[in-house]
Amino acid sequence: MHTITLSTQTRFQFLEITSEIQRIVQEVRLVSGLVCVYTLHTTAAITINENADPDVVHDMKLWIQKTIPQLQTGFRHGEGNSDSHIMASLVGTSETIIVEKGQLVLGTWQGIYFCEFDGPRTRKVHIKCMAG
Protein backbone atom coordinates (compact mmCIF):
# COMPACT_ATOMS: atom_id res chain seq x y z
CA MET A 1 0.00 0.00 0.00
CA HIS A 2 1.16 3.52 -0.78
CA THR A 3 0.05 6.72 0.92
CA ILE A 4 0.08 10.26 -0.38
CA THR A 5 -0.28 13.26 1.91
CA LEU A 6 -2.26 16.26 0.75
CA SER A 7 -2.58 19.73 2.24
CA THR A 8 -5.81 21.51 1.48
CA GLN A 9 -6.06 25.27 1.62
CA THR A 10 -9.80 25.89 1.96
CA ARG A 11 -12.81 24.29 3.63
CA PHE A 12 -14.20 22.97 0.35
CA GLN A 13 -11.68 22.00 -2.30
CA PHE A 14 -11.13 19.45 -5.07
CA LEU A 15 -7.54 18.39 -5.76
CA GLU A 16 -6.76 16.40 -8.90
CA ILE A 17 -4.49 13.48 -7.99
CA THR A 18 -4.48 11.51 -11.26
CA SER A 19 -0.78 12.00 -12.01
CA GLU A 20 0.21 10.94 -8.49
CA ILE A 21 -1.82 7.74 -8.81
CA GLN A 22 -0.31 7.02 -12.24
CA ARG A 23 3.18 7.58 -10.79
CA ILE A 24 2.52 4.96 -8.11
CA VAL A 25 1.19 2.49 -10.71
CA GLN A 26 4.44 2.91 -12.65
CA GLU A 27 6.57 2.74 -9.51
CA VAL A 28 5.14 -0.66 -8.54
CA ARG A 29 5.30 -1.80 -12.18
CA LEU A 30 1.62 -2.77 -12.29
CA VAL A 31 0.93 -3.85 -15.87
CA SER A 32 -2.61 -5.20 -15.57
CA GLY A 33 -4.97 -5.09 -12.62
CA LEU A 34 -6.78 -2.66 -10.38
CA VAL A 35 -5.85 0.29 -8.25
CA CYS A 36 -8.00 1.30 -5.30
CA VAL A 37 -7.79 4.93 -4.21
CA TYR A 38 -9.17 5.36 -0.69
CA THR A 39 -9.35 8.00 2.02
CA LEU A 40 -9.90 7.18 5.69
CA HIS A 41 -11.36 10.59 6.52
CA THR A 42 -15.05 11.00 7.34
CA THR A 43 -15.23 14.50 5.86
CA ALA A 44 -13.39 13.85 2.60
CA ALA A 45 -14.03 11.78 -0.52
CA ILE A 46 -12.61 10.45 -3.78
CA THR A 47 -14.33 10.89 -7.13
CA ILE A 48 -13.69 10.65 -10.86
CA ASN A 49 -14.93 13.40 -13.15
CA GLU A 50 -13.91 15.74 -15.94
CA ASN A 51 -10.45 17.25 -15.62
CA ALA A 52 -10.34 19.31 -18.83
CA ASP A 53 -12.75 22.13 -18.02
CA PRO A 54 -12.36 23.65 -14.52
CA ASP A 55 -15.96 24.85 -14.74
CA VAL A 56 -17.10 21.27 -14.14
CA VAL A 57 -15.44 21.20 -10.71
CA HIS A 58 -16.81 24.69 -10.01
CA ASP A 59 -20.33 23.55 -10.91
CA MET A 60 -20.04 20.37 -8.84
CA LYS A 61 -18.89 22.34 -5.80
CA LEU A 62 -21.64 24.92 -6.30
CA TRP A 63 -24.37 22.26 -6.50
CA ILE A 64 -23.09 20.28 -3.52
CA GLN A 65 -22.85 23.37 -1.32
CA LYS A 66 -26.32 24.57 -2.33
CA THR A 67 -27.82 21.14 -1.76
CA ILE A 68 -26.11 20.58 1.61
CA PRO A 69 -25.58 23.97 3.27
CA GLN A 70 -23.12 24.23 6.15
CA LEU A 71 -25.42 25.81 8.70
CA GLN A 72 -28.54 23.68 8.65
CA THR A 73 -30.99 24.00 11.51
CA GLY A 74 -31.53 20.72 13.23
CA PHE A 75 -28.01 19.33 12.83
CA ARG A 76 -26.90 17.96 16.19
CA HIS A 77 -23.23 17.08 15.64
CA GLY A 78 -21.27 19.39 17.95
CA GLU A 79 -18.33 20.13 15.65
CA GLY A 80 -20.45 22.09 13.18
CA ASN A 81 -19.38 20.00 10.19
CA SER A 82 -22.38 17.73 9.67
CA ASP A 83 -22.61 19.00 6.10
CA SER A 84 -19.08 17.70 5.48
CA HIS A 85 -19.95 14.24 6.76
CA ILE A 86 -23.03 14.10 4.53
CA MET A 87 -21.05 15.24 1.48
CA ALA A 88 -18.37 12.61 2.08
CA SER A 89 -20.97 9.87 2.40
CA LEU A 90 -22.73 10.91 -0.80
CA VAL A 91 -19.58 11.21 -2.90
CA GLY A 92 -17.85 8.15 -1.40
CA THR A 93 -14.50 7.34 0.14
CA SER A 94 -12.95 5.38 -2.72
CA GLU A 95 -12.66 4.69 -6.43
CA THR A 96 -11.36 1.58 -8.16
CA ILE A 97 -9.64 2.08 -11.51
CA ILE A 98 -8.64 -0.55 -14.05
CA VAL A 99 -4.96 -0.61 -15.05
CA GLU A 100 -3.96 -2.00 -18.45
CA LYS A 101 -0.54 -1.87 -20.09
CA GLY A 102 0.72 0.09 -17.09
CA GLN A 103 -1.79 2.92 -17.55
CA LEU A 104 -4.87 3.97 -15.64
CA VAL A 105 -7.91 3.24 -17.80
CA LEU A 106 -9.71 6.56 -17.72
CA GLY A 107 -11.81 8.33 -20.30
CA THR A 108 -10.31 11.14 -22.34
CA TRP A 109 -11.62 13.82 -20.00
CA GLN A 110 -11.57 11.90 -16.71
CA GLY A 111 -9.41 12.67 -13.70
CA ILE A 112 -9.25 11.40 -10.12
CA TYR A 113 -10.06 13.96 -7.44
CA PHE A 114 -9.59 14.17 -3.70
CA CYS A 115 -12.57 16.11 -2.33
CA GLU A 116 -12.03 18.16 0.82
CA PHE A 117 -15.23 19.10 2.64
CA ASP A 118 -13.83 20.26 6.00
CA GLY A 119 -10.49 21.93 5.45
CA PRO A 120 -7.99 23.29 5.49
CA ARG A 121 -6.33 20.11 6.71
CA THR A 122 -3.54 17.67 6.06
CA ARG A 123 -5.07 14.51 4.59
CA LYS A 124 -3.93 11.06 3.54
CA VAL A 125 -4.99 9.01 0.53
CA HIS A 126 -4.15 5.31 0.41
CA ILE A 127 -3.47 3.56 -2.88
CA LYS A 128 -3.56 -0.23 -3.23
CA CYS A 129 -2.37 -1.75 -6.50
CA MET A 130 -3.56 -5.27 -7.27
CA ALA A 131 -2.32 -7.37 -10.18
CA GLY A 132 -4.81 -9.48 -12.01
C-alpha positions as CSV (number, residue, x, y, z in Angstrom):
1,M,0.0,0.0,0.0
2,H,1.2,3.5,-0.8
3,T,0.1,6.7,0.9
4,I,0.1,10.3,-0.4
5,T,-0.3,13.3,1.9
6,L,-2.3,16.3,0.7
7,S,-2.6,19.7,2.2
8,T,-5.8,21.5,1.5
9,Q,-6.1,25.3,1.6
10,T,-9.8,25.9,2.0
11,R,-12.8,24.3,3.6
12,F,-14.2,23.0,0.4
13,Q,-11.7,22.0,-2.3
14,F,-11.1,19.5,-5.1
15,L,-7.5,18.4,-5.8
16,E,-6.8,16.4,-8.9
17,I,-4.5,13.5,-8.0
18,T,-4.5,11.5,-11.3
19,S,-0.8,12.0,-12.0
20,E,0.2,10.9,-8.5
21,I,-1.8,7.7,-8.8
22,Q,-0.3,7.0,-12.2
23,R,3.2,7.6,-10.8
24,I,2.5,5.0,-8.1
25,V,1.2,2.5,-10.7
26,Q,4.4,2.9,-12.6
27,E,6.6,2.7,-9.5
28,V,5.1,-0.7,-8.5
29,R,5.3,-1.8,-12.2
30,L,1.6,-2.8,-12.3
31,V,0.9,-3.8,-15.9
32,S,-2.6,-5.2,-15.6
33,G,-5.0,-5.1,-12.6
34,L,-6.8,-2.7,-10.4
35,V,-5.8,0.3,-8.2
36,C,-8.0,1.3,-5.3
37,V,-7.8,4.9,-4.2
38,Y,-9.2,5.4,-0.7
39,T,-9.4,8.0,2.0
40,L,-9.9,7.2,5.7
41,H,-11.4,10.6,6.5
42,T,-15.1,11.0,7.3
43,T,-15.2,14.5,5.9
44,A,-13.4,13.8,2.6
45,A,-14.0,11.8,-0.5
46,I,-12.6,10.5,-3.8
47,T,-14.3,10.9,-7.1
48,I,-13.7,10.7,-10.9
49,N,-14.9,13.4,-13.1
50,E,-13.9,15.7,-15.9
51,N,-10.5,17.3,-15.6
52,A,-10.3,19.3,-18.8
53,D,-12.8,22.1,-18.0
54,P,-12.4,23.6,-14.5
55,D,-16.0,24.9,-14.7
56,V,-17.1,21.3,-14.1
57,V,-15.4,21.2,-10.7
58,H,-16.8,24.7,-10.0
59,D,-20.3,23.6,-10.9
60,M,-20.0,20.4,-8.8
61,K,-18.9,22.3,-5.8
62,L,-21.6,24.9,-6.3
63,W,-24.4,22.3,-6.5
64,I,-23.1,20.3,-3.5
65,Q,-22.8,23.4,-1.3
66,K,-26.3,24.6,-2.3
67,T,-27.8,21.1,-1.8
68,I,-26.1,20.6,1.6
69,P,-25.6,24.0,3.3
70,Q,-23.1,24.2,6.1
71,L,-25.4,25.8,8.7
72,Q,-28.5,23.7,8.7
73,T,-31.0,24.0,11.5
74,G,-31.5,20.7,13.2
75,F,-28.0,19.3,12.8
76,R,-26.9,18.0,16.2
77,H,-23.2,17.1,15.6
78,G,-21.3,19.4,17.9
79,E,-18.3,20.1,15.7
80,G,-20.5,22.1,13.2
81,N,-19.4,20.0,10.2
82,S,-22.4,17.7,9.7
83,D,-22.6,19.0,6.1
84,S,-19.1,17.7,5.5
85,H,-20.0,14.2,6.8
86,I,-23.0,14.1,4.5
87,M,-21.1,15.2,1.5
88,A,-18.4,12.6,2.1
89,S,-21.0,9.9,2.4
90,L,-22.7,10.9,-0.8
91,V,-19.6,11.2,-2.9
92,G,-17.9,8.2,-1.4
93,T,-14.5,7.3,0.1
94,S,-13.0,5.4,-2.7
95,E,-12.7,4.7,-6.4
96,T,-11.4,1.6,-8.2
97,I,-9.6,2.1,-11.5
98,I,-8.6,-0.5,-14.1
99,V,-5.0,-0.6,-15.1
100,E,-4.0,-2.0,-18.4
101,K,-0.5,-1.9,-20.1
102,G,0.7,0.1,-17.1
103,Q,-1.8,2.9,-17.5
104,L,-4.9,4.0,-15.6
105,V,-7.9,3.2,-17.8
106,L,-9.7,6.6,-17.7
107,G,-11.8,8.3,-20.3
108,T,-10.3,11.1,-22.3
109,W,-11.6,13.8,-20.0
110,Q,-11.6,11.9,-16.7
111,G,-9.4,12.7,-13.7
112,I,-9.3,11.4,-10.1
113,Y,-10.1,14.0,-7.4
114,F,-9.6,14.2,-3.7
115,C,-12.6,16.1,-2.3
116,E,-12.0,18.2,0.8
117,F,-15.2,19.1,2.6
118,D,-13.8,20.3,6.0
119,G,-10.5,21.9,5.4
120,P,-8.0,23.3,5.5
121,R,-6.3,20.1,6.7
122,T,-3.5,17.7,6.1
123,R,-5.1,14.5,4.6
124,K,-3.9,11.1,3.5
125,V,-5.0,9.0,0.5
126,H,-4.2,5.3,0.4
127,I,-3.5,3.6,-2.9
128,K,-3.6,-0.2,-3.2
129,C,-2.4,-1.8,-6.5
130,M,-3.6,-5.3,-7.3
131,A,-2.3,-7.4,-10.2
132,G,-4.8,-9.5,-12.0
